Amino acid sequence: MAEKDQEHLRIRLGARLLKKIDAAREKSGRTRTDEIEARLIESFTRLEMQEVAQIAAREMIVELERRARELSAQKGQVVDFYEALMGRKDGK
């Protein structure tokens, strides 16, 4: 990121969280700032993906319910046809 695109932010972190960030930073080879930024981006990306997945799941449920209603109507038609057919056989 270009320097002019960055803002400075001062935050306080507990010692346990700072140790976790530093351990991750050492493992990834990033600076502390870059590690925090990467994890924030990852967190927001994960939330966005969860929202997209929830929308897709709701759309799938709506579609499945629609198809279930169609199948139920078709089943009713088949049952009506069968009963009519059997009624004709019984009447002969």
HELIX and SHEET records of a PDB file:
HELIX    1   1 GLU A    3  ASP A    5  5                                   3    
HELIX    2   2 ALA A   15  SER A   28  1                                  14    
HELIX    3   3 ARG A   32  GLY A   91  1                                  60    
END                                                                             
